[in-house]
Amino acid sequence: MGTGLQANNPLIVAAFRTQLEHQAFVVLALVAVLAACWNVLRAAQLRTQANSSAGAEISPNPEPSARRLLRISFGLIWIFDGLLQAQASMPLGMTTQVIEPSAAGSPSWVQHLVNAGGTIWSNHPVSAPTAAVWIQVGLGIWLLVAPRGNWSRLGGLSSSAWGLVVWIFGEAFGGIFAPGLSWAFGAPGAVLFYSFAGLLLVLPERAWTSQRLGRAILAIMGLFFVVMALLQAWPGRGFWQGQVSRHATPGTLTSMVQQMAQVPQPRFLSSWVASFGSFDAAHGWAVNLFLVICLAALGVAFLSGRSRVVRIGVLSGIVLCIADWILIEDLGFLGGVGTDPNSMLPMSLIFSAGYLAMTRLPAPVEAMSGSSVPRPNWHEWLVAHPAYFFRCLAALGAIGVVLLGVAPMALAATNPVADPILNEAIDGTPNATNAPAAPFELVDQYGRPISLESLRGDAVAITFLDPVCTTDCPLIAQEFHEADQMLGAESRRAVFVAIVANPIYRSVAVIRAFDANEGLEHVKNWLYLTGSLQLLRQTWDNYGVEVAIEPAGSMVAHSEIAYVVDPSGHTRYILDADPGQGTQSMQSSFAGLVAGEIRHVLARS
């Protein structure tokens, strides 16, 4: 799943930032259009203020306070998460430092599922991370600006759906299938609370007009805290243990806190976390007992349904969550690869909203009697309520920002071929040049004479392969074949040439056996060339290829290099053909690079 590249690879980081900047211009254009629309609507309203038939308020009843808390707070959190996704370490650090660790210890089926999502990110380290930025920023704006009704409910549904995607593929189901599950570490995952909040926003507003919804939310959270208390108290999971001596293995909680203290962060935070780690190491049993009692008490308080008891539980829960967020989760987003503020903040918002939904019901709205007031036409209504229509337009703009991320994410998910930029990041950018390619006169796998001059009019990709090699050379041959397939109809104007790079095994029979073994014997534009040792040595020298016989072996060591020659016979690009390490899709990034450079030279001709 990983690329093997450092998270701060300058080429990937620069491409990521450039794409973010380009897409930011699109977002700014949307903002400019919305600003112009607002000015038009406001100006029209000012011109017709005297028209009393259009002066009624569109929504006389205020939004329920619990719903407003969820909508605004989770909108802001989504925007914050989107900005975290814009960190330079995200393109290459997300899989190795976030996704893979979150799946470690989970059952194999969870790891396979998570790896599938991680591979999409690894293969497309520019488009996938930028897509995540705009999806989450767009969702946050959508929740904040959408007018009440279907606009807002649809935003909640979209938020819930994306939260589930992140919970499964980014958090490995919040680690609920892995050992060491604990409320203190953020179980069952922050974005699961995002999804829960989104589902609550989907509910019609009449659901918020009675205490039943608030009691249901608190009951769910109460049951959750009781289960978390049981898990925290379960013996044999390492939570009752601190660290009895310097050389003893620390307990689960102590180990977690000590790791968090090493994360890059402000010094005062690291000192707080380190101090708590030392305290837990010395008093692990007492700390865990305190956690178990607090979690159980919160669960009982929320399940009681009594407003006074619930109020005490809410205040105590907020204090406990903040303490855990600082001292154990270490704020959750520090260190350069934090993707969210972890679960304590969204968890606190959920049970706080439950309390508000139970105790602060919206005032009933009196129905208007009579029907003597004529209904204004759409133009009058539009002019009278510009704020409503502006929020509709703003919601459309937010949807546009979400789609700005959804489209490339969908393309990345359906494209198994790794982006060519990965090969550039590993082996360097192709060296652009413009010089006549060195001529050669050899024979192909069928004994026919082939020269570079005979290939004029076509783009030519040239590399050097050992026909008895069983490691890199077959991979390079397959990458050439894959590049041919990527070209589609353009492959009719391209020829893929391999030249023997073995002074011993260089017969036509040997290279035909190589082709048969690699399934290349029926590829029409594939040529594997050989010739006398003198002609081969001259060709190797002309193309800068070093060939050396390895001791006690039939294979040879040789330079792994590729050339792209334009139809006029000029070398345009020189590429490092080393396939390196990684998955098949990672190696295919070289195929995409070759195909791209061939397209460039064909476009110039």
Phi, psi and omega in degrees: 000323181281167182260343185082000179269151175291146184298337181260024179307121189296326182293313181294316181298317180295318179295321179298313180294322180296316180294322176299317181296318180297317180289332177296327177296324177296317179297317179297325177296319176299317179298318180296319178296317179297319179298320179295319179297319180298317180298319179296314181296317182293319179296320179295323179295317181296328180287339186237027182298333182286349183280098184290338182291347181246022187262001182289147177289143182284329182216090186290338182268135181289156176293138177306136186299324180294318179294318179298321178299313180294316184296311184287315184294315180286333171298315178294322180294319178298319178296317179299317178297321178297320178293325176297325179293343180276002178296146185298336183277353186293317184305316183252344181268344184299312184289315186280331185252349180236301188291309182298313178298325181293332181269347182299133180089347177282162177302160185300325181293327177292316180297319179297317181295314180294321179298326178298316177291321179295326179294322177301315180295316182294321182286337183229068190286359176251307184291320182293312179296320178294325177299317180299322179302308187284329176299313185285321175297317179297318178298317179298315179296319179304311180296325184285322191256341186296137176291160181296156182107212186297326178302310183290321180295321177295324175297319177297320179296317179296320177299317180295317182296313180293324177300320178294322177299313180293321181298321182283306189270334181263330183245003180053052182061030179066016180074018184289343178261004182256154175292157179085014179300129183206141174301324184296334181264002176107007179297143006262032180105135186298315187288346173295325175290326174300315181295320178298315178297320178299318178295323177296324179289338178289335183299143176296153186295337178295339178292340182268004184267001176229168182284347187299319180296314179299318178296323179294317178299315181293325178295318178298314180292325177297315177298321178300314181293324178296316178298317179296325177295318179297317179295320180294329182272349185299125182290156177084002181260001173088002183276341178276354186257134172266246173211103190291335178209168183299327184264357180279156177289127181290156176292172185300313181291317179300316180298317180298313182295319179298323177293318180297328180294340181272353180291138176303126186191169175303148187297322183294327177291314180298326179291321176299312183295318180296322179295318178293324176299318177295320179296316180292325178299325181273334186226045184302318182295316182293320179297315181293323177299317178300316179297315181299314180297315181297314181296317179295319180295319177298316178301314180296318181298314181291324180288340182295325181074004179270125190302319181294316179294319179297320180300315177298319179296320180296313180297316179295320180296320178297316179298315180296318180295319179295319179297316179295319182300322182276312191273336182246309180280348177056044180070341170083340186241009180275167175097359175093344179233016175290130183256347179198168180280019181068189198271344189293318179294307179298327178296315179298321180295323181295308183286336173293319177296323177299319178295316179296321180294336180272330189249338183240081180278144178294147179293140179296144182260126179284134179289141179285129181270148177083166180221032184282336181281121182291147178282127181292153176287172188298326181291317179295320180296319178299315182292324183286334185232061182297329182297320180297313182289329175296319179294326174298314179295320179296323177296320176298319177298319178297320176298321177299321177295319177299315180294331176301332176264324184296318184300306179294330177294320177295319178296319179295321182293332181262000181250105182283353183273127180293147182295141179302335182298336177296318178294323177296321181292327181280312188251358180099157179292140177306138180279111180281138181210175176206086181217150179301131178290144181296131181288157173210155176224103184229189177236150181270189185293350178251008179084007180276140178290133180227133174233162177297326180297325181290346181261006179302144181099345177241153169284138186235127172256127186237134172217178185232123186230145174269118185292345177252009177288142179241009183245268188283322186300315176300325179295317180295320178298318179291327177293322175297318179296319179293322177299321177300316180292325179295332183289338181060231183295335180291345181296342178294341180252020181228147177231134179252119188241128169247138178244135183304135178236050178213117183287348183259302181264097185217013182285161177299322181297322181292316182289329176292325177294322176299313180300318181295319181294329182263004178070032184252000187292340181253009177277115191294326184257027175255126178234131174242112191256146176215183181174194179293159181298325180295314180294322179294315180299320178297319179294317178303314181296318182296330183256010175067036182257122176269131180232126180222135180281128179280145181300135174054041179209153179276333178284161180235159172269131181210160179295140177252101188215153179223149179236144171244119184249134183280171183300340179272000178092016179258135175288126181252326182220143174238126186237146170283120184265008179297118182290342178064200181253165175127187183282169178299320179294326176296315181295331181292350176297330176293321177300317178297324179295314179298313180300320180296318180291327177295319178300321180299313183289328177291324180293330181282335187279000000 
